[in-house]
Structures are given as structure tokens and as C-alpha cells.
């Protein structure tokens, strides 16, 4: 494999892949370059089973790019991604989903011309039989407070409803690892609180999360551990209290707003 | 009462595989009209023998229309070169048929033609979809493929361009494909006149119903989801590249079937490179655009109606047929961007609701479903 020897910081093979540990996701020396720009630079990252991890960092830190490397939307320039102990670097997106990874994109990615029911049918038919469709659709919509909109065309939903619908669709696949890219962007305070409750509830059921979010209060309300990404590298990692208290973290958030907006400068390829 | 509801259960059960949100026309009224139309079409040879030949040709082209409706309307792959598969199948049928001869030649020709068209679509689709070609580039590539074939076949006039007994003939075309009967040994089905008409009509109905069932199946949902948002669909665990390849390949088979049926209709078993030309390539796109690309029936009806119009205009002795059809296309795209079918469905709903509201004496709900521009033009 392309795990190059120079970047392996641990010697035990078991640690390299995450096999034999309870790490559900692990990256080793992950690099993504767009032309001459390094968006993700040698990232070693790990998430435990059932963990709730938040990924924060200033704009252009490479958070979305990192998520796309995990989902297979982008191929890494170097390094590897391990899921449940197995190397998934060369798998297509859809194969990774079959392994148990699910994602909510940054921009609400629902099917705008289909109704809410039809939207849910797309993930649902992968995991349920025809006779279960109605029951499971209603259960999901109940959970995400969308039951009244069951026959509404998705384009006519509010932004918050679209966010909830997409999380509901992603959760329908019953993933073990859920990736959320800004799940509460553009939501009201009440809606944000509802989503936080929902995520904690799902996390209690054993689903591991990696959540990208700017709203630090929201992060504090859900996260066990926080990873700060800066200029494509892991800046620091720790509990939310530690990270909040860290003056260096404050400095990168406030002081260097003109700094590398890596993703945006990389052009449309880095977009969703 | 119980007899009525039993009948209702039976019709609902028969209808269910063909119905769903992915097709227009999901009502008893629709199916009644459909059955009446089919009966009407089967009676054409008895009632109006003068129209049999034209209708045979128009219905043969309807398979080409359906192939584009299927891949573009339901999976978002706008191919401008469906005629490539039509023409390749036509030529293959001719080449095999001429070399083998008679009704056995026709039978082998059909098999070979469908096989080659399918394989060609699969190969082209593989390189496009697995090579990351998307959207408008698919449109351009498919058109280029058709035009390359047009140019290539056009320069095959010399006697060195022959496969066995089949002379390709350049722009003069190839003649002599055995198209009067199909079969083997003592079993042969007449493929001329009324016989061909019934074969084409039966195949068209079967294809239409088959596609309706397909687009309302699980695979149909996957197709529509891929059309709406490919990345999102891949992240629900669907192999979208394979879905597009499978759809495009089957579209090639359907277009090939259209080419084969055209060869049976074609007097003297004649085909020339015009089938690959830009005018021919544009026609399926026009049929689907005007009829409504997400409606199998709309596209089929538009194909037949527009060919009829084209032929009438051409018969009046001038070249302006294409201009008229082009103007019609512009008009429809400006006024009804989704094509006629979705509007027709709304209009029917509106009239029906209006009538039932009148019967109930409930005037308020009369205009509830009025066709509104904003609803469709999103």
C-alpha cells in the first residue's frame, strides 16, 4: 500500500490500520493537492466506534476536502483511509457507503423535484423491502418532524426542513459512521437545539459522528472531542474546554482571516 | 357492490406494476383511453388501409423516441447520437441479411443488429461514464460519433467497400436487405404490409408497458435519483456509473430495434448514411423536447405526430418542413419547457376536477389544479 514508511509514526501494524482496536475510522499520512496547492497535508486522524467528533477550523482549513477524501468523492494524492480496520482508499464512494459510512453534504443535497416520500424512498429501497416502505418512511419523518410534509415537493421545504430531510435520508441507511458537513448552517436557534438533541440521541444508539461545524456553542453541546484543522493540518485535538481555552486556536480563528482559503482558491473542483 | 369492488381490486392489481410517480397517466380513465387507442390502432388496416405503411414507419421511429426518453428523461443522459445505434443496427441487419439471404438472413440479421447496437452502446457508454464524461460533453460526444459514422459511411462508394455480398455504396446507400419475411425452415412470418404493421404495433405496446414497469421499479427510482443528483445518489450507495452505463446500453438496444424495424419497412431493404446525419440526429431530441422528455407516451405520440406533420409538409413540395418543426420546437420550449405531456396531464386533471366539482355543486375547488406556469417552470 501507499502508506509510505517515512510518515508512519507508530510501529505497530495494528495501529496503522486501526484493526484490532475499536477505531472505526483512521487516516494515515493523508495528502490532497489541487495543482500546486496542498489542501490536506499529511493528516493522521482517528475516530473511535460510537464517538462524537467535531472538526472545526477557519474557512479554507480543508475540512470539507477532508470529508470528501473519506467519502471517496476526491482521491487522495497520498496516504490511506481505513474503515473498521480495512483499507478503503481505493474503493468507490458507493462501496464505502455499503461499508457503513453515510454523509450529509454541506449544501442541502436532496432531490428538489421529488416529494419528501420519494426522496426517502431512494435510500430506503436499499435497506428495506417494499412492504416496509410506508411504515419506515413515516417513522423517519416522525423522528425528524417532517410527517406533515410527506407529500410536499422537496424544493418547497424550508432550509431547515431540507437540512433535516437530508440527515434523515442519510440516517435511513443505518450507518455506523455518519459524516455531517455543517448540519445546522442557516438554522434558527430552536432548530439548532433540535438537531443537537437528535444527534446526541443517535450517538447514544451507537452511531459514530464526524461533524464539521462553525457554531462553537453547537459543538460544545454535542462533542466529546474536537479536532482543529488549520491550513490542511491538524492544529490541535482535545476536549472542547481545552480547545476553547487555547489562545493559539483563538489566534488562528481571529488573527489570520486573510490566510489561505485553500479550498476556495483551488477552484471549482474543491467545491461540493 | 362486491362485484364492483372485486373488479376494482383486479384492475388495480393489473395496473400496479405500470404505475407510480415516475409516469404520467395513473388512472382508470387513462387506461380506458389507452385500451381504446390500442384497439383503434389495431383496426387501422381494416378501416384505413392507406395509412398502414406510413404508420408502420412512424411507429418504427417511435422506438428511437422511446430510447431517448428513457435515457434522457429518466436518467438525465442527453444523447444527441441515438441515431448512431439506429443506423449501425440498420447496416448490420443489411450486411448479415444480404450475405445469408432470405428469411433466415432476416432472422440472423435481427439478432446480429441488436447485438452490435447494444455492444456499441455499451462500449461508448463505458468509455464515457467510467472516463468521467458528464452532462453536455456526453451530448457532444454522441453527436460526434453519429457524424463520424455519417462521414465514414459516405466514403464507402468504391467496390472495395463490400462485406461479402453486401456493397456499402457510400452516399448512394446499400440495397437488397432481405426484409419481406422472417423465420427459419418452414416457419416464416410475413413482414410486409399489414403483417409488419401488426408486428411493429405489438412490439411498441410491449415496449411501452415494459418501460413503464421499469421506470416505476426500484431501478427506476435509482435512475431518477441519478438524474436529479449523481453525487448524492452515489453517497446513498448506488453505483451511478454502472446505472448510467446500463441505461445507456439498453437505450442503444432500443434505438437498434428502431433501426431494424425501419429496415423491414424500407422498400428494397435500402439504407443510406443520411440516417447518421445531423438532421436525423436532431429529430429524436425534438420529439422528446416537444412531447415531454419525462413522458414515455408524450414522446411516442410526438414522434408519430411530428413525422406525420413533416411528411405532409414535405409532400406539399417544399423544403420548409424542418423550418416549421424548428419553429414549433422553439415555441414549445419557450412556453412549456418540460414539453407538452405534463401540461396535458394538468389540463386533464383540471377539467376532471372542474366537472366533479360541478357535480358536487362545489364551485370553490374548481380552479384548484389549474395549469400554472410557475409550477412547471421551476
Interface residues (C-beta under 8 A of the other chain):
Chain A: X71 X73 X92 X93 X94 X97 X98 X102 X103 X105 X109 X110 X111 X112 X113 X114 X115 X118 X121 X122 X123 X125 X126 X155 X169 X170 X173 X272
Chain B: X21 X218 X221 X222 X224 X225 X228 X229 X231 X232 X233 X234 X235 X236 X237 X238 X239 X240 X378
